[in-house]
Amino acid sequence: MPYLRFLSVVTISVLAAFPVNADDPDHFHGLKSNTLEESISNISVYNSKLEELLTGELSPSAMGQIHQLTYTLENALARLENSIDEIEETLEKVHKGSERADTATVKSEGKKYLTETRKIIK
């Protein structure tokens, strides 16, 4: 009987951590990453939280916490991906400008490219 009570508690904990309907307004959304800087910060902070949770026992509570924090990480990675796409477009302008000897474009877009990439790689 104690085993069944334990299973009931674990089942209820897991079900509470994972809402049935992903479209439910109470479902987790995570922190938004509106800028490249926010996405990098959120990845850093939430990677540390994930790492800490992974070093312990993966209890139902820990699994619920991991489930919640992955939303913030997914948002941050999506913003990072969008930022990388924008950086690639900027670099392409530098590339095309260099082919045409368009010094004004190369200079302005080159500076923009360096500014944005330095937010990722210092």
N, C-alpha and C positions, 0 to 999 in steps of 0.2 A: 504493500500500500504506500509506503513512503516514496518508492520509486515512481508510482503513478502521480503522486502529488508534485514531485520534482519535475516530471515531464509536463505536467499541466502548467506550472510556473514558467518553464522554459518556452513552451509553445505560446503562451500569452505574451511573454516578453518579445519574442520574435515577431509575432503578428502585430504587436503595437509599434514595432520599429519599422515595419514594412507595410504601408497602407496598401489596400487591395487595388484601388483605382488610381493609376498614375495621373489621371486628369483631375483628381480631387483637389479642390482649392487648398486643403490642408496639407497637401503633399509638399515635401521639401523642395526648395528651389535653389538654395545656396546663395552665397554672396555674388553679386554682379562684379564683373571686371570691365569697367567702362573705358579704361585706358590701358596702354601697354604696361605702364608702371604698376597699376593696380593688379594686372594679371600676374606680373612677376612677383609682386609682394604676396598675393594670395597663394601662388604656387609654393613659395618659400615657407610661409606660415603653415599652410595646410599639409604640405609634405612632412613637415616636422611633427604635426599632430598625428598623421597617418603612421609615420615611423614609430612614434611612441606607442601607439595602440598595437602595432604589429609585434612589439617586443614583449607584450604581456599576453595573458590568456585571451583567446578570442571568444569571450563569453557572449551571450545574446546582447548584453548591453554594449559591449565593444563593437559587435557587428552592427548594431543600430547606429552607433556614433560614426563608424566607417561609412555606412550607407549615406548618412547625412553629409559628411564632409566631402564625399566624392562629387556631390553636386557643385560645390564651390570650385573644386579642381577642374571639373568638366567645363564650367563657365570660363575659368581662367585660361584653360588650354584653347578653347574656341576663340577667345579674344586674341591670344598669342598667335594663333594660326592666321587670323584676319590681319594682324599687324605684320606678320611675315609676308603675306600676300601684298600688302601696301608697300613694304620695303622692297620687295622684288620689282614692283612696278616703278618705283623711284630709281632703282639701279638700272632698269631697262632704259629709262630716260637718259641717264648718264651714258650708258653704252651707245645709244642712238646718237646722242649729242656729240660724242667723241668721234663717231663715224663722219658726221657732217661738219666737224670742227666748230661746233656751236659752243663757244666758250662760256657764254652767259648761262646756258642751260646746264652745262657740265658743272660749272661752279655752284650754282644755286641748288641743283638737285643732288650734287655730290655732297654738299654740306648737310642737306636734309637727310640723305642716306646715312652719313656718318653719325649724325645726331641720334637717329632712330636705332641704328645697330648698337651704339654705345649704351643704350638702355638695357640691352640684352647681354652684350659682351663688353666688359669694361677693359 
